């Protein structure tokens, strides 16, 4: 069966051109002219890949991308734009775009990106099947922040108290919940997780409490809810702050009584459930804004646990990368690969707003798309690579739009000048600027600065 590609662009000529070329390659292609139609088309006839224009009337491409990734995180989306810039490309990538291609469109690039996107989607589906059989995911890293987190998990796991897990998106809150369950007396019972943000408001009561046959249109049979399924085990309510106030009120009553009725039913069902909840939002601010019930907050937050963001435990990045690479190698999906020390150093310097999830997605992309066994800085996305040398000194460094690029440009200019003043001698330069010699060597290597020395005290190590 041919892969289905959805093209979203307000220019009919581009839609028709892409449709003809992709159709000739054997793909099934459909087109829409605006963002709202794109969202409807994805829900009606799930495509395998989306080509999405950024600048459109109404919903722009970035808004559509964000909504698509919330509902369909595994769907590969390639952004296309006639007014692209680095900032827009970086934002699209962080929202989950697979690739970013500027107009006028290079059809060879389009075809390559489509093939790579579909291949990534196919591998993701295979990974889901393999992960179901794999060992449960674990908390990786030996940083002080992770050691403190493990100790907190061990302390709360032995009790039956309810836990509120907070942290930014992608930090691994679900892993913390699973670890608490595995170390608890309820480990032999079910662990049922509910992503409150992914369930439509009109269906969340049915998901949580179940429903009787005929309770509403489409309820063709009786269904057990998540509370029922988690009896004598643990129920994990992820993104708890995304529930409506109405549903929060019902949840509070059930948490207090451990009893409920299915939607459309009259029979009272009693359960014995330990509840773990998680959110990436500041619940005190949500309470102040009237979006979260204060009584529910105090019921859930018997024991609070904060999961640290990746930027606060950058020393764990090499271990995380190694785990992700080993996972790919063990599944036999790609040739074993590794990251060069320079690449790891660059990754450790990133802020990682998407945290461990963002890092994992990047490693998966590098493994699939990098042709060599050793992944170098040149294989990284443009937004992560060190800035190229900028001649002319500080004024040119200030021309860089981003702080990181400007900083790298200035450091390169500064070190090249100091090396020149010291005749290229690394040791003398290190002493003159107050750096350890080994640290200066690493910095020179990272910035791509070569010296004329080959050996001796100031020489470049082989």
C-alpha positions as MATLAB code, in Angstrom:
seq = 'XXXXXXXXXXXXXXXXXXXXXXXXXXXXXXXXXXXXXXXXXXXXXXXXXXXXXXXXXXXXXXXXXXXXXXXXXXXXXXXXXXXXXXXXXXXXXXXXXXXXXXXXXXXXXXXXXXXXXXXXXXXXXXXXXXXXXXXXXXXXXXXXXXXXXXXXXXXXXXXXXXXXXXXXXXXXXXXXXXXXXXXXXXXXXXXXXXXXXXXXXXXXXXXXXXXXXXXXXXXXXXXXXXXXXXXXXXXXXXXXXXXXXXXXXXXXXXXXXXXXXXXXXXXXXXXXXXXXXXXXXXXXXXXXXXXXXXXXXXXXXXXXXXXXXXXXXXXXXXXXXXXXXXXXXXXXXXXXXXXXXXXXXXXXXXXXXXXXXXXXXXXXXXXXXXXXXXXXXXXXXXXXXXXXXXXXXXXXXXXXXXXXXXXXXXXXXXXXXXXXXXXXXXXXXXXXXXXXXXXXXXXXXXXXXXXXXXXXXXXXXX';
ca = [
       0.000    0.000    0.000;
       1.538    3.370   -1.016;
       2.372    5.920    1.669;
      -0.129    8.763    1.994;
       1.270   12.320    1.965;
      -0.746   15.417    2.848;
       0.373   18.741    1.290;
      -0.703   21.943    3.067;
      -0.023   25.213    1.202;
      -2.189   28.235    0.347;
      -0.594   28.395   -3.125;
      -2.511   26.070   -5.444;
       0.366   25.954   -7.939;
       2.748   24.547   -5.313;
       0.168   21.987   -4.201;
      -0.349   20.786   -7.763;
       3.375   20.729   -8.539;
       4.220   18.701   -5.436;
       1.252   16.419   -5.979;
       2.390   15.634   -9.521;
       6.004   14.916   -8.564;
       5.180   12.839   -5.487;
       2.425   11.042   -7.371;
       4.951   10.068  -10.052;
       7.092    8.551   -7.265;
       4.217    6.241   -6.333;
       2.870    8.078   -3.285;
      -0.798    8.688   -2.602;
      -1.139   12.483   -2.304;
      -3.876   14.806   -1.059;
      -3.810   18.606   -0.735;
      -5.485   21.314    1.364;
      -5.082   25.090    1.269;
      -5.177   26.155    4.934;
      -4.344   25.095    8.477;
      -7.875   24.344    9.658;
      -8.463   22.045    6.684;
      -5.131   20.347    7.423;
      -6.132   19.508   11.012;
      -9.454   18.117    9.797;
      -7.775   16.077    7.036;
      -5.318   14.470    9.466;
      -8.144   13.419   11.806;
     -10.297   12.083    8.958;
      -7.705   10.154    6.972;
      -4.442    9.860    8.901;
      -1.559   10.516    6.471;
       1.888    8.984    6.818;
       3.652   12.354    6.365;
       2.721   16.048    6.069;
       4.373   18.777    3.961;
       3.330   21.977    5.731;
       3.782   25.599    4.628;
       4.559   28.069    7.435;
       3.048   31.306    6.155;
      -0.683   30.836    5.582;
      -3.778   32.933    6.370;
      -5.665   31.944    9.504;
      -3.750   29.261   11.360;
      -0.096   29.527   10.381;
       2.115   26.479    9.921;
       3.754   26.653   13.357;
       0.358   26.647   15.082;
      -0.766   23.700   12.967;
       2.513   21.874   13.702;
       2.080   22.340   17.459;
      -1.482   20.968   17.359;
      -0.512   18.043   15.148;
       2.363   17.057   17.452;
       0.067   17.201   20.492;
      -2.434   14.807   18.912;
      -0.077   12.779   16.692;
       3.484   12.991   18.097;
       4.826   10.267   15.771;
       3.577   11.927   12.552;
       6.571   13.266   10.534;
       6.015   16.878    9.419;
       8.285   18.660    6.921;
       8.020   22.457    7.038;
       8.324   24.511    3.836;
       8.663   28.301    3.723;
       9.474   31.133    1.373;
      10.419   33.443    4.251;
      12.529   31.171    6.404;
      15.121   32.264    8.922;
      17.206   30.534   11.567;
      14.857   31.497   14.389;
      11.820   30.068   12.574;
      13.687   26.875   11.684;
      14.841   26.369   15.275;
      11.319   26.938   16.612;
       9.858   24.479   14.095;
      12.460   21.862   15.023;
      11.771   22.255   18.731;
       8.042   21.906   18.089;
       8.798   18.542   16.483;
       9.260   19.229   12.752;
      11.245   16.509   10.997;
      12.855   18.880    8.487;
      12.736   22.470    7.208;
      13.014   23.298    3.485;
      13.047   26.807    2.000;
      11.328   27.952   -1.195;
      11.955   27.918   -4.101;
      11.672   24.190   -3.532;
      14.449   21.865   -4.628;
      12.555   18.733   -5.656;
      15.529   16.468   -4.999;
      15.651   17.771   -1.419;
      11.891   17.299   -1.076;
      12.051   13.688   -2.255;
      15.001   12.909    0.019;
      13.288   14.487    3.033;
      10.069   12.583    2.310;
      11.915    9.263    2.038;
      13.830    9.912    5.265;
      10.683   11.023    7.081;
       8.733    7.937    6.035;
      11.673    5.707    6.982;
      11.838    7.334   10.422;
       8.097    6.779   10.851;
       8.446    3.118    9.861;
      11.279    2.596   12.331;
       9.271    4.302   15.067;
       6.437    1.817   14.551;
       8.888   -1.083   14.755;
      10.372    0.434   17.904;
       6.980    0.462   19.591;
       6.666   -3.289   19.087;
      10.183   -3.927   20.317;
       9.857   -1.617   23.322;
       6.843   -3.569   24.513;
       9.149   -6.566   24.973;
      12.131   -4.650   26.322;
      13.109   -4.063   29.927;
      11.245   -1.233   31.667;
      12.913    2.143   31.096;
      15.195    3.294   33.876;
      16.435    6.551   35.299;
      19.883    7.141   33.804;
      22.658    9.270   35.250;
      24.881    9.611   38.324;
      24.685   13.371   38.813;
      23.886   14.711   42.306;
      20.426   15.730   41.068;
      19.654   12.173   39.904;
      21.008   10.602   43.083;
      18.760   12.881   45.117;
      15.798   11.908   42.908;
      16.472    8.180   43.379;
      16.618    8.611   47.140;
      13.280   10.444   47.102;
      11.706    7.651   45.025;
      12.980    4.988   47.428;
      11.565    6.871   50.416;
       8.063    7.371   48.995;
       7.747    4.003   47.238;
       7.462    2.022   50.472;
       4.463    4.063   51.619;
       0.990    4.178   50.104;
       0.901    7.985   50.044;
      -0.093    9.854   46.940;
       2.630   11.697   45.063;
       2.612   14.805   42.872;
       5.470   14.719   40.349;
       6.378   18.063   38.792;
       8.888   18.982   36.113;
       9.276   20.395   32.629;
       8.156   18.553   29.507;
      10.478   15.718   28.563;
      12.168   15.291   31.955;
      10.831   11.766   32.492;
       7.991   12.228   34.983;
       6.386    9.018   33.731;
       9.637    7.124   34.460;
       9.576    8.412   38.028;
       5.971    7.245   38.427;
       6.821    3.800   37.024;
       9.860    3.543   39.343;
       7.718    4.367   42.383;
       5.251    1.652   41.383;
       7.979   -0.965   40.749;
       9.528   -0.355   44.186;
       6.195   -0.266   46.041;
       4.181   -3.075   47.703;
       1.746   -2.686   44.773;
       4.376   -3.768   42.213;
       2.472   -7.008   41.563;
      -0.649   -5.060   40.633;
      -1.429   -3.048   37.510;
       0.242    0.253   36.603;
      -2.291    2.226   34.563;
      -1.245    5.551   33.049;
      -3.595    8.210   31.714;
      -2.438   11.172   29.627;
      -5.094   13.694   30.624;
      -3.963   16.130   27.917;
      -4.473   13.619   25.090;
      -8.089   12.703   25.882;
     -10.847   14.967   24.492;
     -12.862   16.679   27.229;
     -16.086   14.928   26.200;
     -14.462   11.482   26.553;
     -12.351   11.855   29.685;
     -15.080   10.747   32.105;
     -15.637    7.613   30.036;
     -11.874    6.947   29.980;
     -11.485    7.361   33.728;
     -14.697    5.811   35.018;
     -15.872    3.615   32.129;
     -19.341    3.582   30.600;
     -22.363    1.360   30.184;
     -23.654    0.191   26.820;
     -25.765    2.909   25.203;
     -24.608    5.618   27.615;
     -23.921    7.904   24.645;
     -23.669    7.766   20.854;
     -20.980    5.256   19.943;
     -21.062    3.390   23.281;
     -21.779    0.027   21.666;
     -20.577   -2.016   24.650;
     -19.789   -1.658   28.331;
     -16.273   -0.429   29.015;
     -14.175   -0.505   32.185;
     -12.482    2.768   33.079;
      -8.908    3.439   34.150;
      -9.829    3.610   37.851;
     -11.410    0.179   37.569;
      -8.429   -1.256   35.686;
      -5.986    0.095   38.284;
      -7.706   -1.630   41.231;
      -5.093   -2.902   43.757;
      -2.400   -1.156   41.757;
      -1.297    2.347   40.782;
      -3.069    4.940   38.651;
      -0.796    7.553   37.065;
      -2.581   10.752   36.011;
      -0.156   12.522   33.687;
      -0.701   16.224   32.850;
      -3.329   16.473   35.602;
      -3.597   20.258   35.152;
      -5.143   19.781   31.694;
      -8.403   18.448   33.170;
     -11.440   20.736   33.221;
     -12.731   22.020   36.561;
     -15.809   19.823   36.134;
     -13.699   16.678   35.777;
     -11.431   17.805   38.624;
     -14.469   17.941   40.935;
     -15.429   14.365   40.051;
     -11.849   13.180   40.445;
     -11.658   14.766   43.910;
     -14.774   12.962   45.075;
     -13.542    9.631   43.782;
     -10.093   10.130   45.290;
     -11.679   10.754   48.650;
     -14.222    7.922   48.516;
     -12.507    5.404   46.173;
     -15.977    4.765   44.743;
     -17.631    5.800   41.469;
     -20.308    4.961   38.908;
     -19.705    4.353   35.232;
     -21.079    6.908   32.772;
     -24.710    5.967   32.194;
     -24.700    3.522   35.094;
     -26.109    3.403   38.629;
     -23.999    0.672   40.218;
     -21.347    1.923   42.653;
     -17.892    0.428   42.083;
     -15.321    0.419   44.882;
     -11.588    0.364   44.150;
      -8.287    0.358   46.037;
      -5.960    2.579   44.020;
      -2.788    4.512   44.757;
      -2.728    7.708   42.727;
       0.383    9.351   41.294;
      -0.094   12.601   39.392;
       2.223   14.687   37.240;
       2.230   18.096   35.604;
       4.594   20.488   33.861;
       2.617   23.491   35.086;
       2.922   25.581   38.249;
      -0.218   24.458   40.077;
      -0.089   27.331   42.565;
      -0.286   29.727   39.613;
      -3.073   27.622   38.063;
      -4.994   27.796   41.362;
      -4.551   31.584   41.527;
      -5.869   31.846   37.949;
      -8.914   29.738   38.804;
      -7.938   26.848   36.509;
      -7.145   24.242   39.185;
      -8.953   23.292   42.369;
      -7.024   24.046   45.531;
      -8.613   21.139   47.428;
      -7.592   18.709   44.672;
      -4.037   20.062   44.787;
      -3.679   19.377   48.511;
      -5.227   15.933   48.081;
      -2.725   14.981   45.377;
       0.385   16.688   46.739;
       0.776   14.594   49.887;
       4.393   14.070   48.811;
       5.820   16.356   46.091;
       8.728   15.250   43.879;
      10.498   17.633   41.487;
      12.198   16.067   38.445;
      15.293   18.115   37.463;
      15.605   19.494   33.909;
      18.432   18.154   31.763;
      20.345   21.460   31.872;
      20.795   20.951   35.631;
      22.426   17.559   35.109;
      24.440   18.046   31.927;
      27.048   15.566   33.214;
      24.472   12.795   32.614;
      24.272   13.548   28.872;
      27.119   11.150   27.834;
      25.439    8.301   29.747;
      22.047    9.108   28.224;
      23.519    9.276   24.719;
      25.300    5.950   25.263;
      22.032    4.371   26.406;
      20.167    5.645   23.350;
      22.930    4.467   20.989;
      23.114    1.042   22.673;
      19.355    0.722   22.334;
      19.530    1.277   18.582;
      22.425   -1.162   18.227;
      20.703   -3.842   20.327;
      17.580   -3.677   18.179;
      19.682   -4.067   15.036;
      17.944   -1.139   13.358;
      21.167    0.630   12.389;
      24.917    0.054   12.371;
      26.472    0.755   15.804;
      27.506    4.396   15.995;
      29.099    6.726   18.506;
      29.464   10.456   19.053;
      32.853   12.136   18.915;
      34.068   13.878   22.118;
      33.631   17.240   20.404;
      29.993   16.408   19.578;
      29.291   15.350   23.161;
      30.852   18.560   24.441;
      28.553   20.593   22.211;
      25.513   18.661   23.428;
      26.479   19.204   27.057;
      26.536   22.967   26.475;
      22.948   23.119   25.144;
      19.998   24.386   27.237;
      17.696   21.511   26.112;
      14.258   23.102   26.570;
      12.756   19.750   25.528;
      14.958   17.926   28.067;
      15.706   14.176   27.774;
      12.973   13.669   25.169;
      14.569   16.302   22.910;
      18.000   14.696   23.346;
      16.640   11.230   22.594;
      14.899   12.432   19.422;
      18.094   14.143   18.258;
      20.201   11.008   18.829;
      17.684    8.889   16.914;
      17.769   11.329   14.027;
      21.588   11.398   13.991;
      21.803    7.598   14.008;
      19.438    7.308   11.057;
      20.716   10.177    8.921;
      24.472   10.348    9.645;
      26.424    8.340    7.052;
      29.565    7.741    9.154;
      29.999    5.502   12.176;
      31.385    8.409   14.236;
      28.948   11.310   14.510;
      30.801   14.630   14.349;
      29.711   18.255   14.963;
      29.100   18.612   11.225;
      26.308   16.004   11.490;
      24.433   18.141   14.029;
      21.573   20.433   12.992;
      22.805   23.856   11.926;
      21.364   25.471   15.056;
      23.651   23.332   17.261;
      26.906   23.584   15.322;
      29.670   25.962   16.480;
      29.676   29.187   14.487;
      32.111   29.400   11.555;
      35.164   31.682   11.970;
      34.251   35.345   11.629;
      37.034   37.589   10.327;
      37.256   41.159   11.440;
      36.846   40.797   15.198;
      34.212   41.967   17.630;
      31.918   43.966   15.290;
      31.327   40.828   13.175;
      30.770   38.729   16.313;
      28.019   41.135   17.312;
      26.271   40.525   13.975;
      25.282   36.996   15.074;
      21.599   36.892   16.071;
      22.110   34.321   18.837;
      24.155   34.714   22.021;
      25.781   31.286   21.624;
      26.991   31.980   18.074;
      28.238   35.469   18.988;
      30.095   34.076   22.010;
      31.775   31.370   19.920;
      32.771   33.904   17.256;
      34.317   36.215   19.846;
      36.181   33.355   21.579;
      37.618   32.226   18.258;
      38.791   35.736   17.375;
      40.243   36.280   20.861;
      42.152   32.961   21.000;
      43.522   33.293   17.462;
      44.899   36.736   18.350;
      46.454   35.543   21.637;
      48.034   32.528   19.920;
      49.526   34.827   17.313;
      50.968   37.051   20.069;
      52.631   34.000   21.654;
      54.034   32.595   18.424;
      51.498   29.794   18.328;
      52.763   28.337   21.645;
      49.750   26.792   23.410;
      51.386   26.596   26.853;
      52.475   30.224   26.813;
      49.047   31.295   25.579;
      47.294   29.293   28.319;
      49.489   30.929   30.967;
      48.966   34.397   29.501;
      45.162   34.185   29.513;
      44.817   32.242   32.773;
      43.526   28.925   31.439;
      44.657   25.368   32.135;
      46.647   24.066   29.159;
      44.367   21.009   28.779;
      41.275   23.204   28.883;
      42.705   25.497   26.217;
      43.469   22.471   23.990;
      39.848   21.343   24.250;
      38.579   24.820   23.501;
      40.842   25.163   20.451;
      39.697   21.792   19.162;
      36.023   22.613   19.710;
      36.346   25.933   17.880;
      38.333   24.371   15.035;
      41.480   26.465   15.647;
      44.667   24.817   14.427;
      48.174   25.672   15.661;
      51.506   25.278   13.936;
      53.032   23.259   16.802;
      53.479   19.527   16.395;
      55.371   18.511   19.515;
      57.147   19.845   22.559;
      55.664   21.411   25.648;
      53.282   23.598   23.711;
      52.537   21.110   20.944;
      49.198   19.828   19.856;
      48.630   16.303   21.142;
      48.104   13.623   18.566;
];
